[in-house]
Amino acid sequence: MIRRALAIALAAAVSSTAFAADLYPVVSYSKAARFDDVRDDLKAAIEARGLVIDHHSQIHRMLERTGKDVGSERKLFGDAQSFVFCSATLSRKAMEADPANVSICPYSMVVYSTAQEPGKVVVSYRRPWRPDGSVASKAALKEVEKLLDAVAREAVGIK
């Protein structure tokens, strides 16, 4: 009986460890603020690192414009925008470690407020993570995540 209980506990621990990185693929930070202020802070945090924003997407406008076409008029966001950018240094390092890491580039960060909580602004990003990568690949992607996390934290005023 004890062996069975230990086997079940071990299996559960291994299972939760194997999927731990998948539990939170999106990292989010929020603060009570005006949307435009946090959006501008996010843009400044990206550009202050010498990075160039390749694309600025107005996600909320697209959803409002196409809502009727897909049978929904529900307002989801007060505002939602994304910034797409890359780091030549970190991206090259990641792709030299594993060419499949090209799928991680460019990076995308989103800033939004919901229709239900317009005074709460969220900055988020997807973790650049691959379970099958080499040690070098995982280390390079960890550097990318460190950059994204620093940018997100700066945008919402977390040191």
C-alpha positions in Angstrom: 0.0 0.0 0.0 2.8 2.4 0.9 4.6 1.5 -2.3 1.5 2.3 -4.3 1.0 5.6 -2.6 4.7 6.5 -3.2 4.4 5.5 -6.9 1.3 7.7 -7.3 3.0 10.6 -5.6 6.1 10.2 -7.7 4.1 10.0 -10.9 2.2 13.2 -9.9 5.4 15.0 -9.1 7.0 14.0 -12.4 3.9 14.9 -14.3 3.6 18.3 -12.8 7.3 19.0 -13.3 7.0 18.1 -17.0 4.2 20.5 -17.6 5.2 23.2 -15.2 6.4 25.5 -18.0 3.1 25.1 -19.8 1.0 26.2 -16.9 1.7 29.9 -17.4 2.8 30.5 -21.0 1.7 34.2 -20.8 3.2 36.5 -18.2 1.1 39.5 -17.2 1.7 42.5 -14.9 -0.9 45.1 -14.2 -1.5 48.5 -12.5 -4.2 51.0 -11.9 -3.4 53.7 -14.5 -4.5 55.4 -17.7 -4.2 53.2 -20.7 -2.3 55.7 -22.7 0.3 56.2 -20.0 1.1 52.5 -19.7 1.1 52.1 -23.5 3.6 55.0 -23.8 5.7 53.6 -21.0 5.8 50.2 -22.7 6.9 51.8 -26.0 9.5 53.8 -24.2 10.8 50.7 -22.3 11.3 48.9 -25.6 12.9 51.8 -27.4 15.2 52.7 -24.4 17.0 49.4 -25.0 17.8 50.4 -28.6 15.1 48.1 -30.0 13.0 49.2 -33.0 9.2 48.5 -33.0 8.4 46.9 -36.3 4.7 46.9 -35.9 2.1 48.5 -33.7 -1.3 46.8 -33.8 -4.6 48.2 -32.7 -6.2 44.9 -31.6 -9.3 46.5 -30.0 -10.1 48.4 -33.2 -10.0 45.2 -35.2 -12.3 43.4 -32.8 -14.8 46.3 -32.8 -14.7 46.5 -36.6 -15.2 42.8 -37.2 -17.6 42.0 -34.3 -20.7 42.1 -36.3 -19.1 40.0 -39.0 -18.5 37.1 -36.6 -21.9 37.5 -34.8 -20.7 39.2 -31.7 -21.1 42.8 -30.5 -19.7 42.2 -27.0 -17.1 44.8 -26.1 -14.1 43.1 -24.7 -11.5 45.8 -24.2 -11.3 49.4 -23.2 -8.2 49.3 -25.4 -5.8 46.6 -26.6 -2.6 47.1 -28.6 0.5 45.2 -29.3 4.0 46.0 -30.2 6.2 43.7 -32.3 10.0 44.0 -32.1 13.2 42.0 -32.0 16.7 42.1 -30.6 19.3 41.2 -33.3 21.7 40.1 -30.6 19.4 37.9 -28.6 17.6 36.5 -31.7 20.9 35.6 -33.4 22.1 33.9 -30.3 18.9 31.9 -30.0 18.9 30.9 -33.7 22.5 29.9 -33.6 21.7 27.6 -30.7 18.8 26.2 -32.7 17.5 27.4 -36.1 14.0 26.4 -35.0 14.1 29.3 -32.6 13.2 31.5 -35.6 9.6 30.8 -34.6 10.2 32.9 -31.5 11.1 36.0 -33.4 9.8 38.7 -33.5 8.7 39.2 -30.0 5.3 40.6 -29.2 4.1 42.5 -26.1 0.5 43.5 -25.5 -1.0 46.2 -23.4 -4.7 46.2 -22.7 -7.5 47.2 -20.4 -10.8 45.3 -20.3 -14.2 46.8 -20.8 -15.1 45.6 -17.3 -12.0 47.1 -15.6 -10.9 50.1 -17.8 -8.7 51.5 -15.0 -6.6 48.4 -14.7 -4.0 48.2 -17.4 -2.2 44.9 -18.2 1.1 44.4 -20.0 1.8 40.8 -21.1 4.0 38.6 -23.3 4.3 35.0 -24.3 7.2 33.1 -22.8 9.8 32.1 -25.5 10.0 28.5 -24.4 10.5 25.2 -26.2 10.6 21.9 -24.2 12.8 20.1 -26.7 15.6 22.6 -27.1 19.3 22.0 -26.3 20.9 23.5 -23.2 22.3 26.4 -25.3 18.8 27.0 -26.9 17.1 27.1 -23.5 19.8 29.5 -22.2 19.3 31.8 -25.1 15.5 31.8 -24.8 15.9 32.5 -21.1 17.8 35.6 -22.0 15.0 36.7 -24.4 12.5 36.1 -21.6 14.6 38.1 -19.2 14.5 41.0 -21.7 10.7 40.8 -22.2 10.1 40.5 -18.4 12.3 43.6 -17.7 10.4 45.6 -20.4 7.0 44.5 -19.0 8.0 45.3 -15.4 9.4 48.7 -16.4 6.2 49.6 -18.2 4.1 49.0 -15.1 6.6 50.5 -12.7 7.9 47.3 -11.0 11.6 47.4 -10.3 
